[in-house]
Amino acid sequence: MPSNLPVIRVRTNEDTVIKIKYVAKYDKKSLSKEIESLIFKRIEEFESEHGEIKIEQMNLSEIAQDIQDRLTKKPPYGDCILDDNTINELYNRYEIYHDEITKEEFEKIVSKYTKFKEGKVIINLDKVIKGVKDLFDRKCQSI
């Protein structure tokens, strides 16, 4: 069964590929698992030096770009569509707006400015950002 996990593509030289395959085989891991363990180790090192990386809070531009990357299937997302899981994950990443904007309202804004035409995804990032900001501002003013 194919995995739905994101894919990371790396360009490197042939010697590096041969060496990391050797290390993976020595550790009795797949190449993918070996590289994943290296990534986890580096993240752990970074966080011990700089503090925990919080992915829950993204600014509106980052959220909009993430939506576009997912819908246009850019790495590391692989095959991704605007489904409930994608919306939930993106909505949960911007908790600073949760008090005012519901997931359903967020999904309507994203859907409104996302079009599928001739097999391509067209998303107006500026309008998504403006739509979320405007709704947030309107709701804050009415309190």
Backbone as CSV, one residue per row, in Angstrom:
resi,resn,N_x,N_y,N_z,CA_x,CA_y,CA_z,C_x,C_y,C_z
1,MET,0.847,-1.188,0.000,0.000,0.000,0.000,0.885,1.241,0.000
2,PRO,0.649,2.175,-0.910,1.490,3.369,-0.985,1.307,4.254,0.252
3,SER,2.372,4.918,0.624,2.349,5.803,1.789,1.787,7.169,1.410
4,ASN,1.111,7.799,2.352,0.630,9.167,2.170,1.573,10.168,2.823
5,LEU,2.726,9.696,3.295,3.678,10.583,3.949,4.311,11.526,2.927
6,PRO,4.691,12.721,3.371,5.372,13.648,2.468,6.685,13.055,1.969
7,VAL,7.112,13.492,0.803,8.352,13.030,0.184,9.311,14.208,0.089
8,ILE,10.567,13.969,0.462,11.610,14.993,0.327,12.589,14.498,-0.722
9,ARG,12.844,15.318,-1.713,13.808,14.959,-2.757,15.087,15.743,-2.519
10,VAL,16.215,15.055,-2.643,17.505,15.681,-2.380,18.415,15.460,-3.578
11,ARG,19.076,16.508,-3.988,20.069,16.389,-5.057,21.443,16.374,-4.392
12,THR,22.236,15.378,-4.765,23.580,15.268,-4.224,24.444,14.510,-5.219
13,ASN,25.716,14.357,-4.890,26.602,13.658,-5.826,26.528,12.144,-5.600
14,GLU,27.040,11.412,-6.567,26.947,9.948,-6.557,27.699,9.324,-5.381
15,ASP,28.851,9.874,-5.031,29.623,9.328,-3.906,28.834,9.410,-2.599
16,THR,28.150,10.513,-2.396,27.349,10.670,-1.186,26.229,9.637,-1.136
17,VAL,25.592,9.386,-2.260,24.528,8.385,-2.319,25.080,7.007,-1.976
18,ILE,26.200,6.646,-2.547,26.811,5.337,-2.278,27.152,5.208,-0.795
19,LYS,27.726,6.263,-0.231,28.126,6.218,1.178,26.914,6.117,2.117
20,ILE,25.866,6.884,1.856,24.712,6.824,2.764,23.996,5.489,2.627
21,LYS,24.000,4.907,1.433,23.439,3.555,1.264,24.252,2.541,2.071
22,TYR,25.562,2.693,2.086,26.426,1.803,2.862,26.095,1.925,4.352
23,VAL,25.978,3.163,4.829,25.654,3.400,6.241,24.297,2.782,6.583
24,ALA,23.315,2.976,5.723,21.972,2.420,5.957,22.033,0.901,6.040
25,LYS,22.750,0.295,5.124,22.870,-1.169,5.123,23.564,-1.638,6.398
26,TYR,24.604,-0.946,6.812,25.332,-1.285,8.038,24.399,-1.205,9.247
27,ASP,23.550,-0.186,9.281,22.600,0.002,10.387,21.342,-0.850,10.248
28,LYS,21.286,-1.661,9.182,20.122,-2.511,8.890,18.836,-1.688,8.768
29,LYS,18.962,-0.590,8.035,17.823,0.303,7.784,17.683,0.489,6.283
30,SER,16.484,0.887,5.897,16.310,1.301,4.505,16.987,2.658,4.342
31,LEU,17.256,3.012,3.111,17.844,4.322,2.841,16.940,5.425,3.384
32,SER,15.645,5.269,3.174,14.683,6.267,3.645,14.743,6.423,5.165
33,LYS,14.770,5.302,5.887,14.817,5.355,7.361,16.128,5.940,7.857
34,GLU,17.212,5.639,7.167,18.510,6.192,7.565,18.503,7.713,7.421
35,ILE,18.012,8.193,6.299,17.960,9.643,6.077,16.990,10.295,7.055
36,GLU,15.863,9.643,7.307,14.908,10.179,8.277,15.547,10.299,9.660
37,SER,16.338,9.307,10.069,16.983,9.377,11.385,17.993,10.529,11.436
38,LEU,18.679,10.790,10.321,19.591,11.933,10.265,18.841,13.257,10.400
39,ILE,17.691,13.325,9.762,16.870,14.540,9.855,16.405,14.751,11.294
40,PHE,15.897,13.682,11.920,15.439,13.791,13.319,16.572,14.229,14.235
41,LYS,17.768,13.663,14.018,18.923,14.019,14.842,19.258,15.500,14.688
42,ARG,19.228,15.995,13.458,19.551,17.413,13.222,18.501,18.330,13.843
43,ILE,17.232,17.950,13.733,16.173,18.760,14.346,16.359,18.789,15.866
44,GLU,16.667,17.637,16.445,16.899,17.559,17.891,18.059,18.466,18.313
45,GLU,19.157,18.425,17.547,20.303,19.297,17.832,19.903,20.765,17.754
46,PHE,19.189,21.121,16.695,18.769,22.504,16.501,17.890,22.967,17.657
47,GLU,16.903,22.141,18.022,15.979,22.522,19.097,16.672,22.598,20.451
48,SER,17.676,21.757,20.687,18.384,21.843,21.965,19.176,23.145,22.055
49,GLU,19.621,23.651,20.910,20.373,24.904,20.898,19.470,26.136,20.851
50,HIS,18.357,26.068,20.081,17.536,27.249,19.824,16.136,27.185,20.431
51,GLY,15.769,26.072,21.031,14.425,25.919,21.569,13.516,25.188,20.594
52,GLU,12.405,24.720,21.127,11.475,23.927,20.332,10.935,24.714,19.135
53,ILE,10.858,24.045,18.015,10.257,24.622,16.814,8.762,24.370,16.906
54,LYS,7.993,25.411,16.908,6.541,25.268,17.010,5.939,25.407,15.621
55,ILE,5.391,24.315,15.105,4.811,24.362,13.769,3.334,24.704,13.804
56,GLU,2.776,24.799,15.004,1.354,25.068,15.091,0.998,26.463,14.588
57,GLN,1.882,27.415,14.817,1.556,28.781,14.448,2.308,29.184,13.187
58,MET,1.558,29.410,12.135,2.103,29.900,10.887,1.447,31.240,10.615
59,ASN,2.144,32.131,9.951,1.476,33.369,9.584,0.603,33.100,8.354
60,LEU,-0.241,34.030,8.039,-1.195,33.815,6.955,-0.521,33.545,5.616
61,SER,0.584,34.199,5.352,1.291,33.957,4.089,1.828,32.533,4.025
62,GLU,2.360,32.042,5.146,2.877,30.671,5.179,1.749,29.656,5.001
63,ILE,0.609,29.923,5.622,-0.541,29.024,5.480,-0.989,28.986,4.026
64,ALA,-1.129,30.148,3.425,-1.584,30.219,2.033,-0.586,29.520,1.106
65,GLN,0.702,29.727,1.334,1.713,29.066,0.507,1.668,27.561,0.705
66,ASP,1.451,27.118,1.938,1.361,25.684,2.220,0.159,25.072,1.502
67,ILE,-0.947,25.787,1.495,-2.136,25.313,0.775,-1.801,25.144,-0.706
68,GLN,-1.192,26.164,-1.280,-0.861,26.093,-2.710,0.113,24.959,-2.991
69,ASP,1.139,24.807,-2.157,2.106,23.727,-2.359,1.425,22.366,-2.318
70,ARG,0.507,22.197,-1.400,-0.188,20.918,-1.281,-1.075,20.667,-2.501
71,LEU,-1.790,21.686,-2.916,-2.728,21.501,-4.016,-2.024,21.325,-5.353
72,THR,-0.848,21.906,-5.496,-0.101,21.732,-6.733,0.883,20.570,-6.621
73,LYS,0.776,19.838,-5.531,1.553,18.614,-5.299,3.051,18.848,-5.350
74,LYS,3.484,19.954,-4.783,4.917,20.207,-4.731,5.537,19.366,-3.608
75,PRO,6.784,18.941,-3.772,7.449,18.214,-2.689,7.466,19.079,-1.442
76,PRO,7.311,18.572,-0.238,7.317,17.152,0.086,5.928,16.526,0.187
77,TYR,4.908,17.092,-0.416,3.559,16.646,-0.140,3.057,15.498,-0.994
78,GLY,3.637,15.253,-2.138,3.134,14.170,-2.972,1.723,14.457,-3.433
79,ASP,0.886,13.424,-3.545,-0.491,13.602,-3.993,-1.329,14.167,-2.854
80,CYS,-1.826,15.350,-3.028,-2.608,15.977,-1.976,-3.733,16.785,-2.607
81,ILE,-4.901,16.676,-2.034,-6.040,17.440,-2.510,-6.618,18.208,-1.341
82,LEU,-7.532,19.072,-1.628,-8.153,19.876,-0.577,-9.211,19.019,0.128
83,ASP,-8.741,18.115,0.992,-9.641,17.235,1.717,-9.727,17.668,3.183
84,ASP,-10.558,16.972,3.954,-10.749,17.336,5.361,-9.449,17.284,6.154
85,ASN,-8.618,16.272,5.900,-7.367,16.167,6.643,-6.442,17.348,6.368
86,THR,-6.355,17.745,5.111,-5.505,18.882,4.747,-6.027,20.156,5.391
87,ILE,-7.326,20.383,5.277,-7.927,21.578,5.889,-7.716,21.575,7.399
88,ASN,-7.954,20.441,8.055,-7.764,20.362,9.510,-6.338,20.691,9.907
89,GLU,-5.380,20.103,9.194,-3.978,20.342,9.537,-3.609,21.808,9.355
90,LEU,-4.019,22.393,8.241,-3.689,23.798,7.999,-4.397,24.718,8.992
91,TYR,-5.654,24.420,9.271,-6.405,25.234,10.226,-5.756,25.171,11.616
92,ASN,-5.324,24.001,12.014,-4.723,23.833,13.334,-3.389,24.530,13.468
93,ARG,-2.776,24.866,12.351,-1.475,25.537,12.397,-1.566,27.045,12.625
94,TYR,-2.748,27.570,12.672,-2.808,29.016,12.927,-3.788,29.304,14.061
95,GLU,-3.411,28.771,15.221,-4.283,28.851,16.381,-4.553,30.280,16.856
96,ILE,-3.752,31.247,16.435,-4.008,32.622,16.885,-5.357,33.143,16.383
97,TYR,-5.926,32.520,15.343,-7.212,32.943,14.810,-8.370,32.080,15.298
98,HIS,-8.093,31.002,16.015,-9.129,30.043,16.382,-10.266,30.627,17.197
99,ASP,-9.984,31.615,18.023,-11.049,32.190,18.848,-12.115,32.865,18.001
100,GLU,-11.762,33.293,16.816,-12.695,34.054,15.989,-13.146,33.332,14.718
101,ILE,-12.284,32.513,14.129,-12.604,31.881,12.841,-12.718,30.370,13.024
102,THR,-13.843,29.820,12.606,-14.046,28.376,12.702,-13.362,27.668,11.526
103,LYS,-13.190,26.389,11.676,-12.604,25.594,10.594,-13.457,25.680,9.337
104,GLU,-14.773,25.667,9.514,-15.682,25.742,8.373,-15.543,27.072,7.639
105,GLU,-15.397,28.162,8.383,-15.194,29.472,7.756,-13.855,29.522,7.014
106,PHE,-12.830,28.955,7.621,-11.514,28.893,6.990,-11.594,28.111,5.680
107,GLU,-12.271,26.959,5.719,-12.392,26.114,4.529,-13.142,26.841,3.413
108,LYS,-14.181,27.595,3.764,-14.932,28.347,2.741,-14.044,29.378,2.048
109,ILE,-13.215,30.059,2.837,-12.322,31.069,2.253,-11.331,30.407,1.301
110,VAL,-10.711,29.319,1.748,-9.730,28.618,0.910,-10.403,28.113,-0.361
111,SER,-11.567,27.490,-0.213,-12.277,26.938,-1.372,-12.701,28.029,-2.352
112,LYS,-13.108,29.165,-1.809,-13.584,30.265,-2.655,-12.499,30.751,-3.620
113,TYR,-11.264,30.754,-3.169,-10.180,31.296,-3.986,-9.280,30.211,-4.582
114,THR,-9.771,28.973,-4.613,-9.039,27.867,-5.206,-9.851,27.320,-6.363
115,LYS,-9.221,27.231,-7.524,-9.906,26.717,-8.705,-9.067,25.602,-9.326
116,PHE,-9.754,24.613,-9.868,-9.101,23.532,-10.590,-9.483,23.693,-12.047
117,LYS,-8.490,23.965,-12.893,-8.773,24.228,-14.294,-7.781,23.474,-15.162
118,GLU,-8.304,22.661,-16.054,-7.482,21.893,-16.985,-6.396,21.096,-16.265
119,GLY,-6.781,20.461,-15.174,-5.851,19.627,-14.422,-4.854,20.385,-13.573
120,LYS,-4.985,21.708,-13.498,-4.071,22.514,-12.691,-4.833,23.190,-11.561
121,VAL,-4.118,23.458,-10.492,-4.695,24.170,-9.360,-4.298,25.635,-9.478
122,ILE,-5.287,26.482,-9.384,-5.032,27.922,-9.399,-5.564,28.469,-8.088
123,ILE,-4.667,29.027,-7.287,-5.077,29.577,-5.996,-4.591,31.016,-5.913
124,ASN,-5.483,31.881,-5.488,-5.125,33.279,-5.323,-4.719,33.487,-3.869
125,LEU,-3.414,33.383,-3.617,-2.904,33.462,-2.253,-3.233,34.787,-1.592
126,ASP,-3.114,35.867,-2.342,-3.407,37.186,-1.769,-4.850,37.269,-1.286
127,LYS,-5.775,36.702,-2.070,-7.183,36.754,-1.675,-7.470,35.835,-0.490
128,VAL,-6.783,34.685,-0.404,-6.952,33.824,0.770,-6.498,34.568,2.021
129,ILE,-5.323,35.168,1.947,-4.785,35.913,3.093,-5.721,37.059,3.463
130,LYS,-6.144,37.827,2.471,-7.038,38.957,2.730,-8.372,38.471,3.297
131,GLY,-8.896,37.365,2.773,-10.163,36.829,3.259,-10.098,36.435,4.720
132,VAL,-9.016,35.770,5.123,-8.861,35.371,6.528,-8.688,36.602,7.413
133,LYS,-7.842,37.537,6.977,-7.631,38.760,7.768,-8.918,39.556,7.908
134,ASP,-9.637,39.723,6.807,-10.882,40.503,6.840,-11.910,39.866,7.767
135,LEU,-12.079,38.558,7.660,-13.037,37.879,8.524,-12.629,38.006,9.983
136,PHE,-11.365,37.826,10.270,-10.863,37.969,11.632,-11.118,39.375,12.166
137,ASP,-10.780,40.383,11.355,-10.990,41.771,11.774,-12.464,42.066,12.013
138,ARG,-13.345,41.601,11.106,-14.791,41.829,11.285,-15.303,41.204,12.575
139,LYS,-14.879,40.004,12.847,-15.342,39.312,14.039,-14.795,39.970,15.307
140,CYS,-13.547,40.460,15.251,-12.969,41.127,16.417,-13.678,42.444,16.702
141,GLN,-14.097,43.153,15.648,-14.776,44.433,15.819,-16.173,44.261,16.400
142,SER,-16.775,43.091,16.146,-18.153,42.895,16.619,-18.213,42.452,18.086
143,ILE,-17.066,42.224,18.687,-17.057,41.789,20.095,-17.181,42.976,21.019
